[in-house]
């Protein structure tokens, strides 16, 4: 005779096994796809990777396989993403503080603002590109570093604002009250206490937005233009790495296609470096955070 | 009066607080019902009552911390130093500066030990390093914490133990040189020894400050109260000199609470 409940126990054990395979499996898939992406890009780019890729701008016939590098796109992308991220921060931080300082949790304004931000977050970047293009023409601007920066800033804004908003919401009410009870105004509490307490999260939000901005092709396609020179003013057109990848991959020449992969590797490397720098900084700003 | 130098002055604790017909609502719920209470200067007034009776709300109404609570509505007056703090011309930051608050759970600010104490004085215009140093040392001393932290003032305040954090909050509150000290169950998160430490500080401080403490620990009330007020379901049932209320409660509800029949 089997003990009562033996069938149930077997079923529960089987479920447990299925659950384990599923969870472990998904983790393995994530890891493998990351390695596969990195591996493919690196392997494909090896023949083209050289110092001149980093230090030179395209020479004549570059897109036919002749000499030069993608310094134009590296510099363009860095300028553009740094500028756009700074602009987005200028909007995001005050907005997040507004939502969490002057507006209560149940405030209609806050609820709707968050909803709009979430919608904006989901808007595809080509739409931002098209919108930026229209605004650019209306303002009489040409495709330029400035127009690209403004468009990418718009793309980054909802991402950064929501990320910062989320960490600001976690600042305990008691902490704000403690500051207020010492005679601080709302602004002083925001500037001296909330920003410090939320600093690691704010940093993460900035990095997230930066990564999205530097990697986006569609929003800069019409707004930043493309050029073989390193931009020297905001009114110059600017090349970007995603577009450099796009154009090079679109040629029929294998040497140029390899350079597209090299450009992708460099873009990935830039994001990696920025993330690591962010982590190092995060450790510093976390020191004072109150648990 | 407000000192822009580092001199630490004895507080002018002679300011009485007069609560007149105070009612507080959260939405439709009335949590304080027409409370009138005079709080004597340089004494410890302890407000007792079961959880949810409105003690904390009463305390928060004294420094207008209810302003930040959503949906809270206040009627009536709290007269401090001859001025209704809910009056149209009342300046909220100035009112709060007159009071140091100790909350249930010590809430240190996300900065160093030193900066926690210097936070208030800096807000109110004290800048010179020497003055700040002096003020920080003085009030850490008054709170009984100086010896324990003097060698690590630059460390984050969050590394301190909970008991130390509560004394840091006391020093921080005192450093703005208030007239009144408010304690919202200030020992409820502390171990017995730290609690005793905080109680001892409060007894010292009543020499110079008006102290209002909210607690649900009756034994604590017996140890420190000069004046006792009993709140029940938002109503001020009884108040008077502590010895008198403890010995001869007039209201049956007070008697029931003191004997542990209601809690």
Interface residues (C-beta under 8 A of the other chain):
Chain A: X104 X105 X106 X172 X173 X174 X175 X176 X177 X178 X179 X180 X181 X182 X183 X184 X185 X188 X192 X193 X196 X197 X287 X288 X289 X290 X291
Chain B: X63 X65 X68 X70 X93 X94 X96 X97 X99 X100 X101 X103 X105 X107 X108 X109 X110 X111 X112 X119 X120 X123 X124 X156 X157 X158 X169 X172 X173 X176
